[in-house]
Structure formats: structure tokens, C-alpha cells
Amino acid sequence: MGDKAHTHPGAAGRAQAADRPTSVRNVVLVGHSGSGKTTLVEALALTAGAVNRAGRVEDGGTVSDHDEIEHRQQRSVQLSLVPVEWNGIKVNLLDTPGYADFVGELRAGLRAADAALFVVSAADGVDGSTRMVWDECAAVGMPRAIVVTHLEAARADFEEMNRICAETFGGDDPDAVLPLYLPLRGPEGPDGHAPVTGLIGLLTRKLFDYAGGERVANEPVGDQVPLIEEARGRLIEGIISESEDETLMDRYLGGEDVDVKTLIDDAERAVARGVFFPVLAAAPAAPGARQGLGTVELLDLITNGFPTPLEHGTPQVTTPDGRPRELKPCDPDAPLVAEVVKTSSDPYVGRLSLVRVFSGTLRADQTVHVSGHGLTDRGHEDHDVDERVGALSTPFGKVQRPVSHVIAGDLACVAKLSRAETGDTLSAKDDPLVMEPWEMPDPLLPLAIEAHSKADEDKLSQGLSRLVAEDPTMRLEQNQDTHQVVLWCLGEAHADVALERLRSRYGVQVDVVPHRVSLRETFGGRASGRGRHVKQSGGHGQFAICEIEVEPLPNGSGVEFVDKVVGGAVPRQFVPSVEKGVRAQARKGVAAGHPLVDVRVTLLDGKAHSVDSSDAAFQTAGALALREAAAEAKIHLLEPVAEVSVLVGDDYVGAVMSDLSGRRGRVLGTEQSPGGRTLIRAEVPEIEIGRYAVDLRSLSHGTTRFSRRYVRHEPMPPQVAERVKGEAHAAS
């Protein structure tokens, strides 16, 4: 954190496998899309591995596994692991996408990490979604630090960003969010902009000059000295106020000059405890330079201030039948408990699983037990099986370096786990265990798809099953009412990536078709119908006549069939045939092709022939009778209604409620939530919220979350019903 001694660069570089949990730091990078997370990871990797043993500069351009989709999207769409080594510590950098559609990858990164770096752009500020993630980390006490990027931008203002960060992230204690360094600008260029060329350490009073492409420590001179003192005093007070040494504040206020080492040690302990959140600055290295501005300071903070895996509790573990199991935190000799935090497909080695080991030691070629979480409601195959682990490796750009084992606290890639999916637990085959799953957002944007050709149809099922195995934020639905295959996604970008992966990875071309909600039909009043099925064409003919009455029933009653035939007008053996025909027609619908529900069908009379009547004839007559009754009656369309819960910032409550009203929504109530937010509950027809995931994000600038659950079917307004019926007739 201060002017620490560093190992020779040749001792740094790309880490492979750790030998003990205390030599590991797992850090997730969080920030909005475009804040510079991936660039920062590359800068840190270049600094850590700038010089190899032969004295050559490593290539820092391929430290992340960007696939073709990311190049086309011009943004990260998946979690990526970049391990580096600094001062004998293995640092697992987990780069996450910043776009809201890929929040599942972010949550996987949060699960695998022990601390978080929040990356904010000096040019763009802090967005609402980043604030929400900060609050989530605060709720579980995850240690955090803030890195300000894009200092080279014309409108960048580090001091203003410090104020914003303290206001945004500090909550009731803005003095817990303070800079450790101040950027030092060089001479103004022709455009009037003065580039940042170095940093001034507030605790050490040292100047760290990066102008030459490598960090050089100097003493501040001239007008640089006054820049330090005011900010330094505030920083010292902020650190001391969080110190576990209660006498330190009194000594400081009494005029004692607190030792710099004491301050640094206290600051590092406060960071590890998640009560002090330092602000740093960073910028990528210039072409040909070995170190980016602020990268050494940041690596020092990570290795000295962020906690080891031993300090991060293991998520709850149970046996497969749900009995709690206590495990010693992060013990390499304890029973194996590891978790698949990401699943991907590699064109050369097949399926790759990124695994965090929480307990025990995972070894190459051992047989492990794979426990899933039963995500069958999302289209995932349920599984609870033994599998043999393939090769273990750690990433080195696009190359995987083999390792023989992975200890508790470390991360690695596992090859050839054919059944394991994201979120699954790996444990010893003779001691199976299950980790409590992490929270995943519900996908709420439907994408209805059809195979483009017969060849695609043959491959579609396998391609979709692999897709959802990789991404637990995606749900696969085979809708029995609409007969559509629906991929539920988090947003349009998420849907685009899914389609592209189907095409490029699994060779499946699909067409997107309009999504249909599951409508129902019912009778608006009593009606009668006569089904007459009489045919004679040589040999046995077909003869069946039945008369029915249909009446509406309360919501949720289904289809009720009553037999009131007297005198044997319809022989006993054919009454079930009439019922079968009625129910078959009800499933097909009587007006717009949607299932008929909430009616009582009463069989009153009929006729039969001793030779020509049959089961099939009376089934047909029952269906005809129901259709005739429908022709005489007012048929109501019933639409599904969902209860929608929207958690929205107070600034957007009015806009959200107005938008819900425009979707025929009925607001049920509101209640205040922590953090200046309001929870709005409303009932809204599902036909009106097909794109709500996209529209709400636009309306609230990504600061709102919502959930939905089916409540009931209810009559659709006549004008809407007529439009839907017209669309159905046009389609047929």
C-alpha cells in the first residue's frame, strides 16, 4: 500500500498453482460496461509479468479469452480468469461483463472471489447498477476498493470522482472512502490537456513517476508538497477511525506523529475487514512501456490489503439429503468441496469448467461426485452422478497450462466434465456434498425460436441443452399450450449472444418468431349444441347424435362433464366417448385456437344406431356439439395475469407507475425499501410485459429490478380480444 519492497520482475508473472491458501487472492472486477475493467486486467497482467526470465516483455494483449462474439459485440459477455503473481502471491483476477444482460457472469465472479475492485470511469461517473452491486457486497461484508480509470479523458476530474465515490459508496460514513494517492499531471500538451504521469503517495509522502514507462520513486518537490498535507490528514483520520487500536486516535489528536508503517498496517487490516474502502487511480501502459500508471500500487493493495481465502467463510454445505455439514474453512486436507462457477465450450478441448475449490484438494484424473441443484424448471437436466475429472489447468492467455492439483482457495479450469453445469458442486465420490446455490436473476425476456431447416431441427435439442448448461441465467421452456420453444433471457444482448452461440458453437441456425402467451377461452353464458355425425358409405356407417348444454363456471374450474341422459338415448358405453370428444375439442379451443376452460358441459340427450354407432363416432359428435354451442355463445378470451414486483429508485417511482398503468396494470401497493428505493406491486396482463425487461431498463437507466409470477387467467377487454382473434384468423 505504501512504498513497499518488490520482488524482481523475473519472480513475478503468470501464476500456476498455489501451494497454500494464504498465498492466494481472489479478486473480482466490477463496473459498468466501458469503465475499463478488461483494459485494467491487461495492464495488471503486463505489470506483473512484464519481464520473463529471458528478459523479454510478455505479450499483454491476449490475457483474456475473448471469443468472436465479444469482438463483434465490442464488450465482454463472459467471466474471464487471469491469474498473475506478485510478491509471491497468486492473484486470480476475475474480469466480469459490465452490461446488465450478463449479470449472471458477474454473480459467478462474486461467488468465486474474496474481494472486489470497483472500476469507475473518471469520464462517465458511477451508474446505478454499480451502486446496486456495491450494496450487495456491503450486505455480505465483502472487502472492496475503488479504481478510477480514464484519467486521460479531457473531462476527467479525479478530485470530483473522489467526492462522487464518497457520496455514492460511503453511505453514512463518507470518510471510509478516501484516496491513497493523488494523480500528478505533467505539462499541458498542445490541446491544453495535462496528462497524468505519476502518483503521490499520501501516507509515504513519496512521488511515483511513471512518465518513463516504469515506476520510479522520488521525493516530491516545490508546489507538490502542499498538495499532500490536507488530503493526508483526512486519510490518516479515516484510517485511525477504523483502527482496532482504540488509543491511536487519542495519540494522533494529542499531536503524536503516527508511524507510517502503523498507518499502512491499520489501513490494510481495515480494508480486509471491509470497513475502509481506498480509492486508487490506474491507467494502461503506453506502447512499449512495462508498467501502467497505478498498477504497482494496485497489486500491492491486492496482495497486502485484500483477505486470503482463509478469511472468507465457506458457503453453507449440506449432504444431498439436506443435513448441514460443518467444514473447517479453506483446509486443503479437509473433504473436497468445489464449485463450478462457469462452464464454456472450447473448440479444441471441449467443455471447460472454471472451478473454485472451497475445501480439500482437487486432483487431475480423480473421480468426483457431481451434485446439481435441480434446475429442471429452467430446462436443465437434473443430475447427481460420479464423473472423472480430466486435466486441470490455469489460463495463460488463450493457452491452458496444466497443473497437477488445486488446493482450497484457488481456482482452475477442469476439462471433460461432461455432466457438470454452472453452479454444480464437486465433492468426493464417497462423501457427496452440496453447496448452497448463489442467487441468480430470473430471465424475463422471452425469445421464441424455430429451427431454420430439418437439419437444424435434428441438432436443436442438443444445442439448447448445452446452452443452458453453460448459462444458468437462461431458461428453456417447451410451452405445451402454444407449442413454442422459448429461451428466456435477461435482455436483448443476452438473446443475441445465445443465438450466436447456437450458430457458431453448435451449428444450429434458428429463426426468431413472435412469442405467444398462453391464452384461454371460456363461455360468456349458457348455450346449447347438437352434434350430429351420420355417414353411410357402404359397409358399416357412422352414426352418433348428442345434445349438450354448456354453462360458465368460476375461474380455475377447468372443464366439468356431467351425464344427465335418461332412458338410454345414448348407450352407457358411449357416454365416455362423448366426454372424450368434448375434452379433446376443449383442448383445441372453440374460437381462436386456445384451450377452453371453466365450463360445465352437460350431456342431455342423443341417439344411437345398433350397428353404425361407435366410440369414434360419439367422440366426433361430442366435439361437433361443443363447436355448435360455441357458435351460439359469446366466447371470452382469458389472458394470463402476472403479479409484478418492481424495486425502483424513488426518482423513478412516478414514471414506473405511469408505465404500468399504460400496460393495463393495477397497482396493488407500494412500500419503502432501504437505500432510497420503493417496491411497487402490480397485476399486469402478461401480453403487455413481453418486453418489460428491456423497457424497464431503459426507463430507469438500469437501476430497477423486477420479478413476476403467474396469478390467474381473467377475461381480456373486448377490443383487445377482437384484435387477438383477428391476428389468429390472419395467421391461419
Residue, then its C-alpha position, 0 to 999 in steps of 0.5 A: m500500500g505504501d512504498k513497499a519492497h518488490t520482488h524482481p520482475g523475473a519472480a513475478g508473472r503468470a501464476q500456476a498453482a498455489d501451494r497454500p491458501t494464504s498465498v492466494r487472492n481472489v479478486v473480482l472486477v466490477g463496473h459498468s460496461g466501458s469503465g475499463k475493467t478488461t483494459l485494467v486486467e491487461a495492464l495488471a497482467l503486463t505489470a506483473g509479468a512484464v519481464n520473463r526470465a529471458g528478459r523479454v516483455e510478455d505479450g499483454g494483449t491476449v490475457s483474456d479469452h475473448d471469443e468472436i462474439e465479444h469482438r463483434q459485440q465490442r464488450s465482454v459477455q463472459l467471466s474471464l480468469v487471469p491469474v498473475e503473481w506478485n510478491g509471491i502471491k497468486v492473484n486470480l483476477l476475475d474480469t466480469p461483463g459490465y452490461a446488465d444482460f450478463v449479470g449472471e457472469l458477474r454473480a459467478g465472479l462474486r461467488a468465486a472471489d474474496a474481494a472486489l475492485f470497483v472500476v469507475s470511469a473518471a469520464d462517465g461517473v458511477d451508474g446505478s447498477t454499480r451502486m446496486v452491486w456495491d450494496e450487495c457486497a456491503a450486505v455480505g461484508m465483502p472487502r472492496a476498493i475503488v479504481v478510477t480509470h480514464l484519467e486521460a479523458a479531457r473531462a476527467d476530474f479525479e478530485e470530483m470522482n473522489r467526492i462522487c465515490a464518497e457520496t455514492f459508496g460511503g453511505d453514512d460514513p463518507d470518510a471510509v472512502l478516501p484516496l491513497y494517492l493523488p494523480l500528478r499531471g505533467p505539462e499541458g500538451p498542445d490541446g491544453h490537456a495535462p496528462v497524468t504521469g505519476l502518483i503521490g503517495l499520501l501516507t509515504r509522502k513519496l512521488f511515483d513517476y511513471a512518465g518513463g514507462e516504469r515506476v520510479a520513486n522520488e521525493p516530491v518537490g516545490d508546489q507538490v508538497p502542499l498538495i499532500e498535507e490536507a488530503r493526508g490528514r483526512l486519510i490518516e483520520g479515516i484510517i485511525s477511525e477504523s483502527e482496532d487500536e482504540t488509543l491511536m486516535d487519542r495519540y494522533l489528536g494529542g499531536e503524536d506523529v503516527d508511524v507510517k508503517t502503523l498507518i499502512d498496517d491499520a489501513e490494510r487490516a481495515v480494508a480486509r475487514g471491509v470497513f475502509f474502502p481506498v480509492l486508487a487511480a490506474a491507467p494502461a501502459a503506453p506502447g512499449a512501456r512495462q508498467g501502467l500508471g497505478t498498477v504497482e500500487l494496485l497489486d500491492l493493495i491486492t496482495n497486502g490489503f485484500p483477505t486470503p481465502l482463509e478469511h472468507g467463510t465457506p458457503q453453507v454445505t449440506t449432504p444431498d439429503g439436506r443435513p448441514r455439514e460443518l467444514k473447517p474453512c479453506d483446509p486443503d486436507a479437509p473433504l473436497v468441496a468445489e464449485v463450478v462457477k462457469t462452464s464454456s465450450d472450447p473448440y479444441v478441448g471441449r467443455l471447460s469448467l472454471v472451478r473454485v475449490f472451497s475445501g480439500t484438494l482437487r486432483a487431475d484424473q480423480t473421480v468426483h461426485v457431481s451434485g446439481h441443484g435441480l434446475t429442471d424448471r429452467g430446462h436443465e437436466d437434473h443430475d447427481v452422478d460420479e464423473r472423472v475429472g480430466a486435466l486441470s489447468t490455469p489460463f495463460g492467455k488463450v493457452q491452458r497450462p496444466v497443473s497437477h492439483v488445486i488446493a482450497g482457495d484457488l481456482a482452475c479450469v477442469a476439462k471433460l466434465s461432461r455432466a457438470e453445469t454452472g453452479d454444480t458442486l464437486s465433492a468426493k465420490d464417497d462423501p457427496l456434498v452440496m453447496e448452497p446455490w448463489e442467487m441468480p436473476d430470473p430471465l424475463l425476456p422471452l425469445a421464441i425460436e424455430a429451427h431454420s431447416k430439418a437439419d437444424e431441427d435434428k441438432l436443436s435439442q442438443g444445442l439448447s441443452r448445452l446452452v443452458a448448461e453453460d448459462p444458468t441465467m437462461r431458461l428453456e421452456q417447451n410451452q405445451d399450450t402454444h407449442q413454442v420453444v422459448l429461451w428466456c433471457l435477461g435482455e436483448a444482448h443476452a438473446d443475441v449472444a445465445l443465438e450466436r452461440l447456437r450458430s457458431r458453437y453448435g451449428v444450429q441456425v434458428d429463426v426468431v418468431p413472435h412469442r405467444v402467451s398462453l391464452r384461454e377461452t371460456f363461455g360468456g353464458r349458457a348455450s346449447g349444441r347438437g352434434r350430429h355425425v351420420k355417414q353411410s358409405g357402404g359397409h358399416g356407417q357412422f352414426a352418433i347424435c348428442e345434445i349438450e348444454v354448456e354453462p360458465l363456471p368460476n375461474g380455475s374450474g377447468v372443464e366439468f362433464v356431467d351425464k344427465v341422459v335418461g332412458g338410454a338415448v345414448p348407450r352407457q358405453f358411449v357416454p365416455s366417448v362423448e366426454k372424450g370428444v368434448r375434452a379433446q375439442a376443449r383442448k383445441g379451443v372453440a374460437a381462436g385456437h386456445p384451450l377452453v376452460d371453466v365450463r360445465v358441459t352437460l350431456l342431455d340427450g342423443k341417439a344411437h344406431s345398433v350397428d353404425s354407432s361407435d366410440a369414434a363416432f360419439q367422440t366426433a359428435g361430442a366435439l361437433a356439439l361443443r363447436e355448435a354451442a360455441a357458435e351460439a355463445k359469446i366466447h371470452l378470451l382469458e389472458p394470463v395475469a402476472e403479479v409484478s414486483v418492481l424495486v425502483g429508485d424513488d426518482y423513478v417511482g412516478a414514471v414506473m407507475s405511469d408505465l404500468s398503468g399504460r400496460r393495463g396494470r393495477v397497482l396493488g401497493t407500494e412500500q419503502s425499501p432501504g437505500g432510497r428505493t420503493l417496491i411497487r406491486a402490480e397485476v399486469p396482463e402478461i401480453e403487455i410485459g413481453r418486453y418489460a425487461v428491456d423497457l424497464r431498463s431503459l426507463s430507469h437507466g438500469t437501476t430497477r429490478f423486477s420479478r413476476r409470477y403467474v396469478r390467474h387467467e381473467p377475461m381480456p377487454p373486448q377490443v383487445a380480444e377482437r384484435v387477438k382473434g383477428e391476428a389468429h384468423a390472419a395467421s391461419 
